[in-house]
Amino acid sequence: MLKKRQIVIWMGIAGAMVPAGMRKIIVQLIRRRMIDALVTTGATIYHDAYEAIGGKHFKGTDKVDDVQLRKYRVDRMYDVYADERRFYRLDIEIEKEFCSLLRDNYPYSSRQITEKLGAWLSERARDKDSISIAAEESGVPIFLPALSDSSLGFAMMFANRRRGRRIIVDHMRDVHESALITENSSRSGVVIFGGGVPKNFIQQSAVVAGYATRHDRTHDYAIQVTTDAAHWGGLSGATLEEAKSWGKYSPRAQMTTCHVDSTIALPILAQALAEKFKRVRRNIPVFEWTGDSLRIAFQRFKA
């Protein structure tokens, strides 16, 4: 993908990748423009913001009394722990300070929310190795199709409930904007870690683009990393070949699936790319948003 001219490379990330220590790797991929658009969970961006302002995740164990953890307000993500009181302080900062930057009664896409979040964090971050900050500075859009399913989402909800705000997140606009990216791309590639909502959101951009243009606008390349298997019937294990039947990938698409834990595969892949592309030289897409329309221009990038 990185050797192709005028290609848009999507990346989808599900799961607790920031608590698992993958944050700086994702930042590197963004800053070196090895990816052009990111789709992830609200939790990923929330945990990223938490570390940006100085919060920490701690290595623990899954062999533990969770009732005792609750007593001490320690939240567990398998074998990773976090201080819920510190989470709560960030929730209040988002509710009170970040949300004050948002307009009432304006239908924001999640891309617009994350762009503003990156700028807000940049001014206050103790740790600049932030996914949101890197994306905002690099012009990489971040979509959160399940933003409400996260602490970021409910902090924004509390701004509405407790502070009389009227902040609107328009997920139909997310569908529209993601489709515009695929519609305006001469070719596109997809890298998926973990499946879930981010996987289908990226894949369906090709379907919606096809409906809009009345001809197939399928993705041309795909890498899938998952621990799930197809026979369970879930989306995360669904094969990339299956997606061809929906018009999500070209019949001639180059695709591969690796059945391995994402926290193993991502560091190996990122290191291999760093060795192979000591200097990244490619034409990167620059997304020029005007209202509900998009123009993609390509410019030379060197890193």
C-alpha positions as CSV (number, residue, x, y, z in Angstrom):
1,M,0.0,0.0,0.0
2,L,2.8,2.4,0.9
3,K,4.3,2.1,-2.5
4,K,1.1,2.9,-4.4
5,R,0.3,6.4,-5.8
6,Q,-2.7,8.3,-4.6
7,I,-4.0,5.7,-2.2
8,V,-5.9,6.3,1.1
9,I,-4.9,3.9,3.8
10,W,-7.6,3.3,6.5
11,M,-6.8,1.8,9.9
12,G,-9.3,0.2,12.3
13,I,-8.5,-0.5,15.9
14,A,-10.8,-2.2,18.4
15,G,-10.1,-3.3,22.0
16,A,-8.2,-1.8,24.8
17,M,-5.0,-1.0,22.8
18,V,-3.9,2.0,24.8
19,P,-4.1,0.3,28.2
20,A,-2.2,-2.6,26.6
21,G,0.7,-0.2,25.7
22,M,0.2,0.3,22.0
23,R,-0.3,4.0,22.1
24,K,3.1,5.2,21.0
25,I,3.2,2.7,18.1
26,I,-0.1,4.1,16.8
27,V,1.2,7.6,17.1
28,Q,4.3,6.7,15.1
29,L,2.2,5.3,12.3
30,I,0.2,8.5,12.2
31,R,3.1,10.9,12.4
32,R,5.0,9.0,9.6
33,R,1.7,9.0,7.6
34,M,1.7,5.2,7.1
35,I,-2.0,5.6,7.7
36,D,-4.4,8.3,6.5
37,A,-7.6,7.8,8.4
38,L,-8.3,6.1,11.7
39,V,-11.5,4.4,12.9
40,T,-11.5,3.3,16.5
41,T,-13.5,3.2,19.7
42,G,-14.4,6.1,22.0
43,A,-12.6,4.2,24.7
44,T,-9.3,4.2,22.7
45,I,-9.4,8.0,22.4
46,Y,-10.5,8.4,26.1
47,H,-7.6,6.3,27.4
48,D,-5.3,8.2,25.1
49,A,-6.5,11.5,26.5
50,Y,-6.1,10.1,30.0
51,E,-2.4,9.3,29.4
52,A,-1.9,12.6,27.6
53,I,-2.8,14.6,30.8
54,G,-0.6,12.4,33.0
55,G,-2.8,9.4,33.9
56,K,-1.3,5.9,34.0
57,H,-2.3,2.4,33.4
58,F,-0.7,-0.3,35.6
59,K,0.3,-3.9,35.0
60,G,-1.7,-6.1,37.4
61,T,-3.2,-9.6,37.2
62,D,-6.4,-11.2,36.2
63,K,-6.2,-13.4,39.2
64,V,-7.8,-11.0,41.6
65,D,-10.9,-10.3,43.7
66,D,-12.8,-7.8,41.6
67,V,-15.1,-6.9,44.5
68,Q,-12.0,-5.7,46.4
69,L,-10.9,-3.7,43.3
70,R,-14.2,-2.0,43.3
71,K,-13.9,-1.2,47.0
72,Y,-10.6,0.7,46.2
73,R,-12.0,2.2,43.0
74,V,-9.5,0.3,40.8
75,D,-10.9,-0.5,37.3
76,R,-9.6,-3.7,35.6
77,M,-9.1,-4.4,31.9
78,Y,-8.0,-8.1,32.0
79,D,-4.5,-7.7,33.6
80,V,-4.3,-3.9,33.4
81,Y,-5.5,-1.6,36.2
82,A,-6.5,2.1,36.3
83,D,-7.4,4.6,39.0
84,E,-11.2,5.3,38.7
85,R,-10.8,8.5,40.7
86,R,-8.4,9.8,38.2
87,F,-10.8,8.8,35.4
88,Y,-13.5,10.8,37.1
89,R,-11.4,13.9,37.2
90,L,-10.8,13.6,33.5
91,D,-14.6,13.1,33.0
92,I,-15.3,16.4,34.7
93,E,-12.6,18.2,32.7
94,I,-14.2,17.0,29.5
95,E,-17.7,17.8,30.6
96,K,-16.8,21.3,31.9
97,E,-13.8,22.5,29.8
98,F,-13.7,20.6,26.6
99,C,-17.4,20.7,26.0
100,S,-17.3,24.5,26.5
101,L,-15.5,24.7,23.1
102,L,-18.4,23.0,21.3
103,R,-21.5,24.7,19.9
104,D,-25.0,23.9,21.0
105,N,-27.4,22.5,18.4
106,Y,-24.7,21.9,15.8
107,P,-24.6,18.3,14.4
108,Y,-21.0,17.4,14.9
109,S,-19.5,14.3,13.2
110,S,-17.2,12.3,15.5
111,R,-14.3,13.4,13.2
112,Q,-15.0,17.0,14.1
113,I,-15.1,16.1,17.8
114,T,-11.8,14.3,17.8
115,E,-10.1,17.1,15.8
116,K,-11.2,19.6,18.5
117,L,-10.2,17.2,21.2
118,G,-6.7,16.9,19.7
119,A,-6.3,20.7,19.7
120,W,-7.6,20.9,23.3
121,L,-5.2,18.2,24.5
122,S,-2.2,19.8,22.7
123,E,-2.5,22.9,24.9
124,R,-2.6,21.0,28.2
125,A,-0.9,17.6,27.6
126,R,2.0,16.4,29.8
127,D,2.6,13.7,27.3
128,K,2.5,14.8,23.7
129,D,2.7,11.2,22.4
130,S,-1.0,11.3,21.9
131,I,-3.1,9.7,19.2
132,S,-5.5,12.6,19.1
133,I,-2.7,15.2,19.1
134,A,-0.7,13.4,16.4
135,A,-3.8,13.0,14.2
136,E,-4.9,16.7,14.6
137,E,-1.4,17.9,13.8
138,S,-1.0,15.4,10.9
139,G,-4.4,16.0,9.3
140,V,-5.5,12.4,9.9
141,P,-9.2,12.2,10.6
142,I,-10.4,10.0,13.5
143,F,-13.9,8.5,13.4
144,L,-15.6,7.1,16.5
145,P,-18.8,5.4,15.2
146,A,-19.6,4.2,18.8
147,L,-18.5,7.4,20.6
148,S,-21.4,7.2,23.0
149,D,-20.2,3.7,24.2
150,S,-17.3,5.3,26.2
151,S,-16.4,7.6,29.0
152,L,-15.8,10.3,26.4
153,G,-19.4,9.9,25.3
154,F,-21.0,10.0,28.7
155,A,-18.9,13.0,29.8
156,M,-20.4,14.8,26.9
157,M,-23.8,13.6,27.8
158,F,-23.4,14.9,31.3
159,A,-22.5,18.3,29.8
160,N,-26.0,18.2,28.3
161,R,-27.7,16.8,31.4
162,R,-26.0,18.8,34.2
163,R,-24.9,22.0,32.4
164,G,-27.9,22.7,30.2
165,R,-25.9,22.1,27.0
166,R,-27.3,20.8,23.7
167,I,-24.3,19.1,22.2
168,I,-25.2,16.8,19.2
169,V,-23.1,14.0,17.7
170,D,-24.5,13.1,14.4
171,H,-23.4,9.5,13.5
172,M,-25.3,9.7,10.2
173,R,-22.8,12.4,9.3
174,D,-20.0,10.0,10.2
175,V,-21.4,7.6,7.6
176,H,-21.6,10.4,5.1
177,E,-18.1,11.7,5.7
178,S,-16.4,8.3,5.7
179,A,-18.2,7.4,2.4
180,L,-16.9,10.7,0.9
181,I,-13.4,9.7,1.6
182,T,-13.8,6.4,-0.2
183,E,-15.8,8.0,-3.0
184,N,-13.0,10.5,-3.6
185,S,-10.2,7.9,-3.5
186,S,-8.9,6.4,-6.7
187,R,-7.8,3.4,-4.6
188,S,-7.9,2.5,-0.9
189,G,-6.5,0.0,1.5
190,V,-7.6,-1.2,4.9
191,V,-5.6,-2.4,8.0
192,I,-7.8,-3.9,10.7
193,F,-6.8,-4.8,14.3
194,G,-9.4,-6.6,16.3
195,G,-12.5,-6.2,14.2
196,G,-15.6,-4.9,15.9
197,V,-17.4,-1.7,14.9
198,P,-14.3,-0.1,13.4
199,K,-13.9,-3.0,11.0
200,N,-17.4,-2.8,9.5
201,F,-17.5,1.0,9.6
202,I,-14.4,1.1,7.3
203,Q,-15.7,-1.7,5.1
204,Q,-19.2,-0.2,4.7
205,S,-17.7,3.1,3.4
206,A,-17.2,1.2,0.2
207,V,-20.8,0.0,0.1
208,V,-22.2,3.5,0.8
209,A,-19.8,5.0,-1.8
210,G,-21.1,2.5,-4.3
211,Y,-24.7,3.4,-3.6
212,A,-23.8,7.1,-4.0
213,T,-21.9,6.8,-7.2
214,R,-23.9,3.9,-8.7
215,H,-20.9,1.9,-9.4
216,D,-18.6,-0.3,-7.3
217,R,-16.1,1.7,-5.2
218,T,-14.5,-1.1,-3.4
219,H,-11.3,-1.3,-1.3
220,D,-8.3,-2.6,-3.1
221,Y,-6.1,-3.9,-0.2
222,A,-6.7,-5.3,3.2
223,I,-4.8,-6.7,6.2
224,Q,-6.8,-8.2,9.1
225,V,-5.4,-9.2,12.5
226,T,-7.8,-11.0,14.7
227,T,-8.0,-13.8,17.3
228,D,-11.6,-14.7,16.2
229,A,-12.6,-17.4,13.8
230,A,-15.2,-17.3,11.1
231,H,-17.3,-20.3,12.3
232,W,-18.5,-18.4,15.4
233,G,-20.5,-16.1,13.1
234,G,-19.2,-12.8,14.5
235,L,-18.0,-9.9,12.5
236,S,-14.5,-9.8,14.0
237,G,-13.9,-13.3,12.7
238,A,-15.6,-12.9,9.4
239,T,-13.2,-13.5,6.4
240,L,-12.2,-10.7,4.1
241,E,-13.4,-12.9,1.2
242,E,-16.9,-12.9,2.7
243,A,-16.9,-9.1,2.5
244,K,-16.4,-9.3,-1.3
245,S,-20.0,-10.5,-1.6
246,W,-21.1,-7.2,-0.1
247,G,-19.0,-5.2,-2.5
248,K,-16.7,-4.0,0.2
249,Y,-13.5,-5.3,-1.5
250,S,-12.6,-5.6,-5.2
251,P,-12.8,-9.1,-6.7
252,R,-9.1,-8.6,-7.4
253,A,-8.2,-7.1,-4.0
254,Q,-4.9,-8.2,-2.4
255,M,-5.8,-9.4,1.1
256,T,-4.3,-11.3,4.0
257,T,-5.5,-12.3,7.5
258,C,-3.3,-13.1,10.5
259,H,-4.8,-14.9,13.4
260,V,-2.8,-13.5,16.3
261,D,-3.3,-11.2,19.3
262,S,-3.1,-7.5,18.1
263,T,-0.7,-6.6,20.9
264,I,1.8,-9.1,19.4
265,A,1.2,-8.3,15.7
266,L,1.1,-4.5,15.9
267,P,4.6,-4.0,17.4
268,I,6.1,-6.6,14.9
269,L,4.4,-4.9,11.9
270,A,5.4,-1.4,13.0
271,Q,9.0,-2.4,13.5
272,A,9.1,-4.2,10.2
273,L,7.7,-1.1,8.5
274,A,10.2,1.1,10.3
275,E,13.1,-1.0,9.0
276,K,11.8,-1.3,5.5
277,F,10.8,2.4,5.2
278,K,13.5,4.2,7.0
279,R,12.3,7.2,5.0
280,V,8.7,7.4,4.1
281,R,8.2,9.1,0.8
282,R,4.7,8.9,-0.6
283,N,1.9,11.2,-1.8
284,I,-0.4,11.6,1.1
285,P,-4.1,12.6,0.9
286,V,-4.9,16.1,2.3
287,F,-8.6,16.2,3.3
288,E,-10.2,19.6,2.6
289,W,-13.7,19.6,4.2
290,T,-16.2,22.3,3.2
291,G,-19.5,21.9,4.9
292,D,-20.8,18.5,3.8
293,S,-18.4,18.2,0.9
294,L,-14.9,16.9,0.6
295,R,-12.0,17.4,-1.8
296,I,-8.9,15.2,-1.5
297,A,-5.6,16.7,-2.8
298,F,-2.3,14.7,-2.7
299,Q,1.0,16.2,-1.6
300,R,4.5,14.8,-1.3
301,F,5.4,13.7,2.2
302,K,8.8,12.9,3.6
303,A,9.6,11.6,7.1
